[in-house]
Amino acid sequence: MQFFRAKRTISPLAELYPLPIQFYDQPPCGDISLQEFESLAVERLKLLKSVENIGIGYIRGSEPYNKKLECELRKLKFPYRVFNEEKMDDYEMRRKDHISHFILRLAYCHSEDLRRWFIQQELDLFRFRFGELYDKQQDFLKNNSLEYHAIKEEEKERYLEKMKSSFGQNWKECQVFYKLTSRSLPFIQSDERLQPLLNHLSCAYVGQDYSVQKHVGKVSLDQLDGLATKSYPPCMRQLHKALRDHHHLRHGGRMQYGLYLKGIGITLDQALQFWKSEFIKGKVEPDKFDKSYAYNIRHSYGKEGKRTDYTPFSCMKIILSNAPSQGDYHGCPFRHCDPEILKSKLQSYKVPLAGITQIMDLVKGMHYQLACQKYFELTHNIDEVGFSLSHPNQYFIESQKLLSSSRDVKKESSQPESTQRSQGSHSQREVSSRAPKTTSKTESTDIEGINIEELLSEEYME
């Protein structure tokens, strides 16, 4: 009896994607559904945002940086390393990597800011993955018809100082350097059917939906001034102050702040009362308010027109759309404010000088959300937030969570004193029992009195 070994068939994907890294010099071919198109785009967007956050928090190329980035690539199932026995899933991940890159390339080509951000994150991602190829680096270069060779030690020594200065903190003595020449990239043109989706992707938000909250009605209008000081992000604090000072906001400001208030739990009736009371102070007649403004408030709560329940604006939407003009107060202060005005605002918010310098450095690097995240850390006296900030309402919830936990600690630390006092006279106990009632107004200003368990019953999730 003769035995024959079955002929091994090579997957078309294995031929197309021999390595887990690509130069993306050829656009993908084939058909995919719109659902898969959007899913791939959102997953890569999550990856690139993680690359940005990790690059700010850690030194690029350092061991903690590499470990953190490797963890994100694993979690989101993107390829980054050659395995001894590669499975079909590995090739599917490479296909996903290929297609998703080109989708976001389409989405992020509409402005210089978007292009710069996209290229920087892709460059950092490529640098990490190329380093993970190890002995397969030359194979990658040959597969892409790149006859590049590592420079010799003598040549490396000749340009050593220049290379060190360009690499900065990322410099490693053991690095291998290649001589490179420029090459052209393919022209990409999008299908008009995909244009609305691509336009949306550049400011897409992939976190929690804040249009429906379980804590509706748990925040009173009397608490808003105290909340604005302690738990509002700068964009909403700016709008709240402008409304209190001028008793009016233009449409962009009303939309941004109104939907934010809706997200923190302000009901439709409360919103109508709040806006009407402010506008009347600004010399708007009650009848005019009912005719000109009340409809838009009811519309944003899904009670008029198409009955759409509008979602509060995410950070990306605020940063990238409807930039403020003269007399407007909406937008992102880190993105839209003049640097000197922004510094002045931060000083008025009692941010320490060293913290202002850190924030302004992030703003110069166009890391606006990370600048806001740093502001959160400085104003809440914490070293690291432990989350990636991407929504003003997320900022509010995380702030309330921290303030609530600090109040719990204070209550626990003061409990022994309360126990000692309770051993006093009966009259002293009566005074103590009445104290919460007499100080309720003060507590309201200090953001006490919100049922924090209900407020945080629907926490932000990545």
VOGU-3710 file (C-alpha; in Angstrom, 3 decimals, decimal comma):
1> mqffrakrti> 0,000/0,000/0,000  1,316/3,405/-0,956  0,741/6,554/1,044  0,823/10,012/-0,468  1,087/13,214/1,482  -1,784/15,542/0,627  -0,681/18,546/-1,352  -0,823/21,620/0,842  -3,010/24,358/-0,559  -1,997/27,946/0,044
11> splaelyplp> -4,742/30,386/0,962  -5,128/33,356/-1,416  -4,891/35,575/1,679  -1,545/33,983/2,581  -0,174/34,948/-0,833  -1,652/38,432/-0,567  -0,509/39,059/3,013  2,717/37,113/3,656  3,675/39,362/6,584  1,682/41,166/9,323
21> iqfydqppcg> 2,793/44,608/8,115  2,121/46,437/4,850  3,082/49,562/2,948  -0,513/49,947/1,710  0,742/50,745/-1,786  -2,184/48,939/-3,437  -5,832/49,568/-2,466  -7,874/46,445/-1,592  -10,105/44,759/-4,179  -13,405/42,937/-3,724
31> dislqefesl> -16,798/43,588/-2,166  -17,700/44,140/1,464  -20,989/45,083/3,079  -21,621/48,577/4,412  -21,893/47,066/7,878  -18,421/45,520/7,644  -17,095/48,739/6,084  -18,216/50,774/9,097  -17,156/48,109/11,608  -13,608/47,939/10,202
41> averlkllks> -13,340/51,724/10,202  -14,477/52,083/13,808  -12,070/49,382/15,020  -9,094/51,034/13,336  -10,172/54,405/14,681  -10,125/52,908/18,186  -6,627/51,573/17,488  -5,259/54,900/16,243  -6,732/56,769/19,207  -5,047/54,234/21,500
51> venigigyir> -1,762/54,791/19,631  -2,124/58,547/20,237  -2,908/58,170/23,953  -0,093/55,676/24,557  2,354/57,904/22,675  1,536/60,794/25,010  1,639/58,728/28,203  4,852/56,789/27,464  8,160/57,368/25,680  7,895/55,907/22,177
61> gsepynkkle> 10,016/52,792/21,777  10,351/52,240/25,523  9,445/48,885/27,060  6,241/50,157/28,781  5,180/51,817/25,488  5,716/48,622/23,501  3,883/46,462/26,051  0,906/48,810/26,157  0,676/49,032/22,375  1,042/45,265/21,986
71> celrklkfpy> -1,835/44,810/24,435  -4,070/47,148/22,362  -3,213/45,356/19,106  -4,081/42,021/20,686  -7,326/43,329/22,163  -8,516/44,859/18,879  -7,185/41,871/16,859  -4,772/43,671/14,552  -1,623/41,901/13,279  1,785/42,897/14,554
81> rvfneekmdd> 4,033/39,807/14,765  5,073/36,740/12,721  4,109/33,461/14,401  5,733/30,056/13,814  2,433/28,442/12,839  0,186/30,990/11,230  -3,548/30,297/11,153  -6,340/31,507/8,918  -7,315/34,022/11,587  -3,908/35,679/11,206
91> yemrrkdhis> -4,526/36,284/7,504  -8,030/37,576/8,216  -6,516/40,108/10,610  -4,109/41,221/7,873  -7,028/41,651/5,476  -8,814/43,721/8,134  -5,668/45,815/8,589  -5,397/46,431/4,848  -9,005/47,463/4,260  -9,414/49,526/7,427
101> hfilrlaych> -6,304/51,582/6,645  -7,697/52,648/3,292  -11,135/53,443/4,725  -9,642/55,838/7,255  -7,279/57,239/4,637  -10,399/58,276/2,734  -12,084/59,657/5,838  -9,064/61,664/7,001  -7,994/63,290/3,734  -10,424/66,234/3,860
111> sedlrrwfiq> -8,310/68,716/5,831  -4,697/69,329/6,772  -5,392/68,765/10,494  -7,036/65,401/9,820  -4,271/64,291/7,440  -1,537/65,268/9,889  -3,203/63,389/12,758  -3,811/60,269/10,657  -0,270/60,138/9,253  1,308/60,593/12,694
121> qeldlfrfrf> -0,646/57,713/14,272  -0,065/55,412/11,290  3,643/56,252/11,383  3,889/55,371/15,088  1,971/52,150/14,471  4,195/51,197/11,519  7,377/51,926/13,493  6,291/49,572/16,285  5,202/46,771/13,942  8,325/47,001/11,797
131> gelydkqqdf> 10,397/46,560/14,957  8,371/43,453/15,824  9,375/41,766/12,534  12,907/41,142/13,846  14,685/38,808/11,355  11,816/39,214/8,838  12,558/42,891/8,219  14,620/42,182/5,086  11,851/39,892/3,788  9,378/42,734/4,176
141> lknnsleyha> 11,623/45,132/2,261  12,133/42,614/-0,564  8,408/41,847/-0,797  7,797/45,543/-1,351  10,595/45,839/-3,938  12,610/47,985/-1,573  16,285/47,187/-2,015  17,304/48,986/1,141  20,302/47,950/3,126  21,335/48,742/6,662
151> ikeeekeryl> 23,979/51,466/6,793  27,464/50,486/7,894  28,879/51,389/11,289  31,272/53,955/9,785  28,403/55,814/8,119  26,311/55,565/11,266  29,142/57,155/13,278  29,412/59,981/10,741  25,766/61,029/11,167  25,373/59,904/14,779
161> ekmkssfgqn> 24,767/63,314/16,364  22,210/64,357/13,739  20,318/61,102/14,132  20,330/61,361/17,919  18,931/64,897/17,800  16,132/63,865/15,415  15,157/60,854/17,528  15,289/62,662/20,879  14,145/60,447/23,762  13,368/57,575/21,383
171> wkecqvfykl> 17,051/57,002/20,577  18,441/53,491/21,090  22,090/52,588/20,630  21,209/49,227/19,081  18,926/50,624/16,379  19,434/49,547/12,762  19,175/52,318/10,146  18,305/51,975/6,471  18,880/54,240/3,502  15,483/55,194/2,066
181> tsrslpfiqs> 14,297/56,982/-1,034  10,908/58,629/-1,512  8,127/56,901/-3,452  4,718/57,980/-4,689  1,470/56,757/-3,168  -1,656/55,782/-5,116  -4,440/58,295/-5,668  -7,620/57,397/-3,811  -11,077/58,447/-4,840  -14,154/57,641/-2,789
191> derlqpllnh> -17,522/56,348/-3,924  -20,206/59,022/-3,491  -22,422/56,444/-1,762  -19,857/56,200/1,019  -19,245/59,939/1,389  -21,712/60,553/4,266  -20,180/57,673/6,237  -16,623/58,854/5,537  -17,486/62,410/6,572  -18,885/61,048/9,826
201> lscayvgqdy> -15,846/58,855/10,544  -13,446/61,797/10,878  -15,363/62,959/13,965  -16,798/59,584/14,965  -17,462/58,823/18,604  -17,325/55,195/19,743  -18,182/55,503/23,443  -21,388/55,510/25,467  -24,600/57,025/24,107  -25,637/59,854/26,438
211> svqkhvgkvs> -29,013/60,591/24,805  -30,819/58,366/27,328  -29,835/58,476/30,990  -31,232/56,656/34,017  -30,593/59,643/36,290  -32,990/62,051/34,511  -34,290/64,627/36,961  -31,659/63,859/39,649  -29,856/67,181/39,058  -31,651/70,371/40,108
221> ldqldglatk> -31,250/73,760/38,423  -29,963/75,234/41,706  -26,965/72,905/41,515  -25,752/73,979/38,063  -23,477/76,821/39,219  -21,677/74,532/41,669  -21,474/71,731/39,132  -20,051/74,107/36,506  -17,169/74,996/38,828  -16,293/71,478/39,942
231> syppcmrqlh> -17,480/68,968/37,333  -17,872/70,710/33,964  -15,202/70,407/31,257  -13,874/73,824/30,112  -16,065/73,866/26,978  -19,253/73,622/29,048  -17,966/75,804/31,874  -17,301/78,507/29,286  -20,841/78,227/27,892  -22,433/78,268/31,343
241> kalrdhhhlr> -20,519/81,408/32,349  -21,374/83,167/29,069  -25,056/82,368/29,558  -25,037/83,641/33,157  -23,128/86,811/32,150  -24,987/87,732/28,943  -28,294/85,857/29,431  -28,096/84,673/25,832  -26,279/82,162/23,628  -26,344/81,820/19,859
251> hggrmqygly> -27,689/78,682/18,221  -24,363/76,773/18,241  -23,910/77,413/21,943  -27,524/76,524/22,781  -27,209/73,219/20,927  -23,886/72,238/22,482  -24,801/73,229/26,040  -28,465/72,214/25,840  -27,677/68,637/24,788  -24,953/68,421/27,435
261> lkgigitldq> -27,469/69,439/30,125  -29,847/66,848/28,780  -27,047/64,257/29,101  -26,355/65,057/32,769  -30,031/64,569/33,618  -31,852/67,896/33,104  -35,452/67,156/32,082  -37,337/68,940/29,291  -39,387/70,948/31,800  -36,242/71,952/33,671
271> alqfwksefi> -34,538/72,940/30,406  -37,452/75,153/29,354  -37,497/76,807/32,775  -33,703/77,285/32,803  -33,373/78,809/29,349  -36,482/80,952/29,701  -35,397/82,438/33,036  -31,979/83,359/31,587  -33,294/84,809/28,332  -35,912/86,895/30,149
281> kgkvepdkfd> -33,064/88,455/32,163  -31,537/89,360/28,805  -34,596/91,386/27,816  -36,288/88,637/25,760  -40,057/88,789/26,237  -41,701/85,566/27,500  -43,914/85,355/24,413  -40,944/85,766/22,102  -39,090/83,002/23,941  -42,058/80,640/23,571
291> ksyaynirhs> -42,303/81,397/19,847  -38,623/81,587/18,879  -36,697/79,341/21,266  -38,928/76,838/23,090  -39,569/74,805/19,904  -35,831/74,114/19,407  -35,471/72,930/23,012  -38,425/70,542/22,655  -37,008/69,436/19,285  -33,638/68,505/20,849
301> ygkegkrtdy> -35,496/66,323/23,369  -37,300/64,505/20,546  -40,709/66,091/21,169  -41,027/68,038/17,905  -40,311/67,546/14,206  -38,913/64,122/13,346  -39,037/63,155/17,048  -35,299/62,384/16,968  -33,773/61,968/20,423  -30,565/63,942/19,861
311> tpfscmkiil> -27,309/62,822/21,454  -24,975/65,196/23,340  -21,956/66,232/21,283  -18,738/64,228/21,628  -15,304/65,860/21,866  -14,466/65,058/18,244  -17,727/66,603/17,005  -17,087/69,775/19,017  -13,471/69,993/17,835  -14,041/69,303/14,142
321> snapsqgdyh> -17,422/70,821/13,293  -19,064/74,265/13,441  -16,095/76,344/14,554  -17,127/79,411/16,621  -17,001/82,907/15,150  -16,938/86,345/16,813  -19,526/86,474/19,604  -19,838/82,674/19,883  -18,928/80,685/22,984  -19,305/77,117/21,749
331> gcpfrhcdpe> -16,493/74,877/20,495  -13,460/73,487/22,320  -11,319/76,077/24,180  -8,209/73,950/23,609  -8,866/73,902/19,859  -10,513/77,253/19,157  -9,183/79,700/21,782  -6,284/82,054/21,188  -3,327/80,710/23,244  -3,103/83,829/25,441
341> ilksklqsyk> -6,848/83,815/26,140  -6,663/80,100/26,946  -3,813/80,717/29,409  -5,855/83,447/31,064  -8,853/81,113/31,366  -6,736/78,377/32,928  -5,297/80,853/35,434  -8,821/81,954/36,392  -9,669/78,263/36,924  -6,744/78,132/39,429
351> vplagitqim> -4,654/75,720/37,349  -1,021/75,872/38,601  1,557/77,478/36,317  3,414/74,200/35,712  0,104/72,567/34,771  -0,724/75,374/32,328  2,644/74,780/30,620  1,852/71,056/30,288  -1,577/71,800/28,846  -0,240/74,372/26,364
361> dlvkgmhyql> 2,398/71,881/25,160  -0,368/69,378/24,405  -2,380/72,084/22,629  0,642/72,982/20,468  0,869/69,318/19,494  -2,860/69,417/18,579  -3,704/66,873/21,307  -6,826/68,734/22,380  -8,587/65,867/24,158  -5,403/64,980/26,021
371> acqkyfelth> -5,088/68,636/27,058  -8,583/68,404/28,535  -7,619/65,133/30,214  -4,602/66,858/31,772  -6,902/69,678/32,957  -9,099/67,025/34,614  -6,082/65,568/36,441  -4,874/68,975/37,633  -8,278/70,208/38,834  -9,082/66,921/40,589
381> nidevgfsls> -5,596/66,471/42,126  -4,918/63,035/40,653  -1,832/61,694/38,877  -3,606/59,753/36,123  -7,261/59,663/35,095  -7,354/55,955/34,231  -9,614/56,489/31,205  -9,443/57,967/27,718  -11,496/61,170/27,630  -13,692/61,505/24,556
391> hpnqyfiesq> -16,961/63,118/25,692  -17,953/66,114/27,869  -20,618/64,030/29,621  -18,012/61,373/30,363  -15,935/64,140/31,989  -18,931/65,063/34,191  -19,625/61,479/35,275  -15,974/60,720/36,044  -15,695/63,975/38,006  -18,785/63,179/40,061
401> kllsssrdvk> -17,441/59,695/40,707  -14,194/61,117/42,100  -15,920/63,791/44,167  -18,330/61,220/45,559  -15,532/58,850/46,594  -13,600/61,688/48,274  -16,729/62,658/50,241  -17,137/59,043/51,346  -13,543/59,045/52,622  -14,176/62,278/54,543
411> kessqpestq> -17,328/60,823/56,098  -15,446/57,725/57,223  -12,563/59,759/58,691  -14,981/61,995/60,622  -17,063/59,094/61,964  -15,057/58,589/65,231  -15,563/62,256/66,107  -19,292/61,905/65,494  -19,351/58,874/67,789  -17,658/60,849/70,560
421> rsqgshsqre> -20,053/63,749/70,176  -23,045/61,391/70,334  -22,097/60,570/73,911  -22,939/64,185/74,880  -26,266/65,580/76,041  -29,659/64,870/74,450  -29,872/68,469/73,206  -26,577/68,138/71,370  -27,906/65,051/69,584  -30,973/66,976/68,497
431> vssrapktts> -28,850/69,764/67,020  -26,734/67,162/65,223  -29,797/65,408/63,797  -31,148/68,693/62,425  -27,855/69,770/60,835  -28,311/68,153/57,409  -31,645/69,936/56,924  -30,292/73,367/57,811  -27,263/72,986/55,502  -29,044/71,485/52,496
441> ktestdiegi> -28,740/74,705/50,511  -24,996/74,843/51,091  -24,644/71,188/50,186  -26,457/71,868/46,926  -23,857/74,474/45,987  -21,045/72,042/46,869  -22,552/69,309/44,703  -23,873/67,354/47,650  -27,404/66,069/47,391  -27,050/64,355/43,986
451> nieellseey> -27,840/60,667/44,310  -24,468/59,544/43,026  -25,401/55,846/42,815  -28,240/56,653/40,429  -26,135/59,235/38,628  -23,404/56,675/37,960  -25,727/53,758/37,279  -24,804/53,924/33,601  -21,055/54,376/33,507  -18,950/55,201/30,485
461> me> -17,539/52,168/28,688  -14,868/52,110/26,000
//
